[in-house]
Amino acid sequence: MPALLEQAALAVGLVVLVSMALVSGLAVLEVVIEEVRAGGPRPRRSVHGRKGER
């Protein structure tokens, strides 16, 4: 019987983790959609500067 309880606890923990990951992913998606609707994301500066410069 204790093994069954342990499995149930693991399953519940897994469900909680997956749902948290889904919620955070949806929040990120929502922010991206808002940025695109507002006229596109801000241009990110690349680490290496312009392509022509070395």
N, C-alpha and C positions, 0 to 999 in steps of 0.2 A: 504493500500500500504506500509506504513512503516514496518509493520510486515513482509511482504515479503522480504524487504530489509534486515531486521534483520536476517531472516532465511538464506538468501543468504550469508551474512557475516559470520554467524556461520558455514555454510557448507564449505566456502572457508578456514576458520581458521582450521577446522578439517582436510581438505585435506592437508593443509600445514604441520600440526603437524604429520599426518600419514606418509607423504612422508619424512619428516626429520627423523622420527624414522626408516623408512626403510633404508635410506641412511646410518645412523650411524650403524645400524645392519649389513649392507653389508660391511661397512668398518671394523668392528670387525671381521666378518667372513673372510675377505681377509687376515687380519693379522694372524688369526689362521691357515689358509691354508698355508701361507708362512712359519710359524713356523714348521708345520708338514713336509713340503717339505724340510726344512733345517735340518731335522734330529730329529724332535719331539720337543715338548716344554721343556723348562728347568725344571728339577725336582723341585717342590715347597717344601720347608721345612714346615712340619706340625707344628702346634703350640705346640703340646705336645711332640715333639722329636720323638725318635724311639718307636715302639710299645712295646718293652720289658721294656723300662725305665718307671718308675713311679715317 
